[in-house]
Amino acid sequence: MLRWLAEKIPAHLPKAFVIGLACWGVAAILMGAAFACVKLGWHAAYMMVFAAIFICILGFMGSVAWFLVERTSGRVTKWRG
């Protein structure tokens, strides 16, 4: 499944852009899980999901910085090779 998804991503996109979008997408999915944990009263599970969301957001912010540095330096790492 992941290989199929990776093949669908155009090769010309910057790697930082693709990784940032992946982090954002995973965080968005985890937000739904966090909402469900709160509604069900599972506070320990909520804290674990919230920590994962925090890590995804940090990854997204790092990808934005990576993307901006590559754009300003003129050296862009392509998604595939």
C-alpha positions as CSV (number, residue, x, y, z in Angstrom):
1,M,0.0,0.0,0.0
2,L,2.8,2.5,0.9
3,R,4.7,1.6,-2.3
4,W,1.6,2.2,-4.3
5,L,1.1,5.6,-2.6
6,A,4.8,6.5,-3.1
7,E,4.5,5.7,-6.8
8,K,1.5,8.1,-7.1
9,I,3.6,11.0,-5.9
10,P,5.2,12.9,-8.8
11,A,9.0,12.6,-8.9
12,H,9.6,16.3,-9.5
13,L,8.2,17.4,-6.1
14,P,10.7,18.4,-3.4
15,K,11.3,15.8,-0.7
16,A,10.7,18.4,2.0
17,F,7.3,19.2,0.5
18,V,6.2,15.5,0.4
19,I,7.4,14.7,3.9
20,G,5.8,17.9,5.3
21,L,2.5,16.9,3.6
22,A,2.8,13.4,5.0
23,C,3.3,14.7,8.5
24,W,0.4,17.1,8.2
25,G,-1.9,14.3,6.9
26,V,-0.9,11.9,9.8
27,A,-1.5,14.7,12.3
28,A,-4.9,15.4,10.8
29,I,-5.9,11.7,11.1
30,L,-4.5,11.5,14.7
31,M,-6.7,14.6,15.6
32,G,-9.7,12.5,14.9
33,A,-8.4,9.7,17.1
34,A,-7.6,12.3,19.9
35,F,-11.2,13.6,19.6
36,A,-12.6,10.0,20.0
37,C,-10.3,9.4,23.0
38,V,-11.6,12.6,24.7
39,K,-15.2,11.7,24.0
40,L,-14.7,8.1,25.4
41,G,-12.9,9.4,28.5
42,W,-9.6,7.6,27.7
43,H,-7.2,10.2,29.1
44,A,-4.1,8.1,29.0
45,A,-4.7,7.2,25.3
46,Y,-5.5,10.8,24.6
47,M,-2.1,11.9,26.0
48,M,-0.3,9.3,23.9
49,V,-2.1,10.4,20.7
50,F,-1.5,14.0,21.6
51,A,2.2,13.3,21.9
52,A,2.2,11.7,18.5
53,I,0.4,14.7,17.0
54,F,3.0,17.0,18.6
55,I,5.8,15.0,17.0
56,C,4.1,15.2,13.6
57,I,3.7,18.9,14.0
58,L,7.4,19.3,14.8
59,G,8.2,17.2,11.8
60,F,6.0,19.4,9.6
61,M,7.7,22.6,11.0
62,G,11.1,21.1,10.3
63,S,10.0,20.2,6.7
64,V,8.9,23.8,6.2
65,A,12.3,25.1,7.4
66,W,14.0,22.5,5.1
67,F,11.9,23.5,2.2
68,L,12.6,27.2,2.7
69,V,16.4,26.7,3.0
70,E,16.4,24.6,-0.1
71,R,14.4,27.2,-2.0
72,T,16.6,30.1,-1.0
73,S,19.8,28.1,-1.7
74,G,18.6,26.9,-5.1
75,R,19.4,23.3,-4.3
76,V,16.2,21.2,-4.2
77,T,16.2,17.5,-3.3
78,K,13.7,15.7,-5.6
79,W,11.3,13.2,-4.2
80,R,12.8,10.4,-6.3
81,G,16.5,10.4,-6.9
